[in-house]
Amino acid sequence: MDELREALCSYVGALRHEGWTREATLATVRTLIATPVTPDGAIALTPIVRDALAELTLEWCQAEYDRLAAATA
């Protein structure tokens, strides 16, 4: 999970550096998390687990975006 968090935070940082808004960044991450890598991935996680993972990753991304915004303010 730490590797996933670090990768997502790096992605959020890159999007923010490119000028993406907080809302656009979070929408992109939400779509990324909700889309299975393969058709088989669609059944690998139950909807409850997928939703929980999406919420957790969005919390990480919100915190990272806000941290970066505060650091440059």
N, C-alpha and C positions, 0 to 999 in steps of 0.2 A: 504494500500500500504506500510505503514511503516513496518508492520509485515512481509510482503513478502520480502522487502529489507533486513531487519535484518536476516531473515532466510537464504536468498541467500548469504549474506555476511559471515554468520557463516559457511555455506557449502563451500564457496570459501576458507575461512581460514583453514578449515579441510583438504581440498584437497592440499592446498599449504604446510601445515604442513607435509603431507604425501609425499611431494616431487614432486607433479604434476607441470608441466610447465604451464605457463600462457596460452599458446595455447590449451593445453589439457583440462585445467580447463574450459576455455570459450567454447570449443566444447562440453564438457559434459553439461554445463548449457544450451547451445543452444538446445541440444537434449532434455533435461529435459523440457524446456519451450515449445518446439514444439510438445511434445507428450501429447495428452489428457489423463486425468486420467481414463476416461470411454469412450466407444464408443459415448455416448451422448454428451460428452464434445467436440467432434469434431465439433458439430454444435452450441455449446453454444457461441462461439466467431467467429465473421466474420474474414476472412483472414486478412483484414486491421487491425483490433483490435489485433489479435494474433501477427502480425508482429510488431506492435507498442509496444506491451508488451514485445516481445522478444528483441527489440532494447533497450528499457528502462532498462530491467533487465541486459542485457549485459553491458550497460554503468555502472550500479552499480557494477557489478562483476569486470570489468576492473579496476575501481577506487579502489575497495577494494584490489584486488590483488596487484596493484601498491603501495597502502598505506602500505600494509604488507611488501612488498619487501623493501620499503624505510626505514621502521622501523627496519628492521634487517640488513640493509647495514652498 
